[in-house]
Amino acid sequence: MVQVDEHLSTSQTKRRDWWNDPLGVFKSDATPAALRIHGFIIGVFFGVIGVAAIAVLSTTEKRGHRLIGAIPGLVLSLPLWILVSEG
């Protein structure tokens, strides 16, 4: 059990952050590649709504990288959704 005044080592903190956020997209030092992958995943699975959410809700530092990933994800997912909807 950790006491309030004890300092957590960085290795424990990194493991905990990796578990809660594997792409590291909520950390301030997230890499552009991780942000683009995160955006791509959102673009594929949430489509236009996901891209709009990124544009509105992302911080200005991360918005561009996420949109760079989300737009190709959206372009990839639209034909798949059309094929699925046609049956």
N, C-alpha and C positions, 0 to 999 in steps of 0.2 A: 504494500500500500504506500502511496506517495504522500508525503506530508506537504502542506501548502508552501512551506518555506524551502523545500528541496528543489533543486534544479534538475530538470530532465536532460539527459544527455542528447546530443543531436542525433545519434543513431536511433534512439527510441522515438524521438520526434519524427524522424524521416520515415520510420516504419509505420508509425501511426498515420502520418499523412498519406503514405502510399496506400494504406488499407482503405482510408476514407475517400481518397481522391486519386485513383491510379494514374490519371493523366497529368496530375498536378495543375489543373486548369484554374483552381481557385487560389493558388498561391500567387503572390505578387511576382515571383521570379519564374513563371511558367515559360517554357520555351515556345517559340513561334510554331514549331512543328507539332507540339502537343495541342496547341490552340487550333491549328488547322485540322488536325485529326478529329478533335472534339466538334468543330464546326461541320466537318464532313458527315459525321455520325448524326448530328442533329438534322442536317439537310436531307439525308437519306430517309430517316425514320419519321420526321415531323413535317417535311416538305415546306410549303410556303409559310405555314404558321411558324415553323421553327426558324426560318430565315428572318421573318419579321420580328420574332422574339429576340433573336440575336441583335438585330439592328436597334431595337428599342432598349433592351435590358442589359446588354454588355457594357462594360466600362470602355471608355474611349481608347485606352491602351490596348485592349484585347479585341475590340470590335472588328478591326480590319483583318486581323489574322483569322478570326473565326469566320468572317464572311468569305474570305478567300477559300476556305475549306467547305463552307456550307453551300455556296452556289454550284460548284461541280457536283456535290451530293444531291442537290435538288434536280439538276439537269439529268443525272443518272436515274433518279427515282421516278421522275414523271413518266417516261415511257413504260416503266415496269408497272406503275399504277394503272396506266391506260390499258395495258395488256390484261391485267388482272380483272379490271372492271368489265371488259368486253366478254370475259368468260371463255 
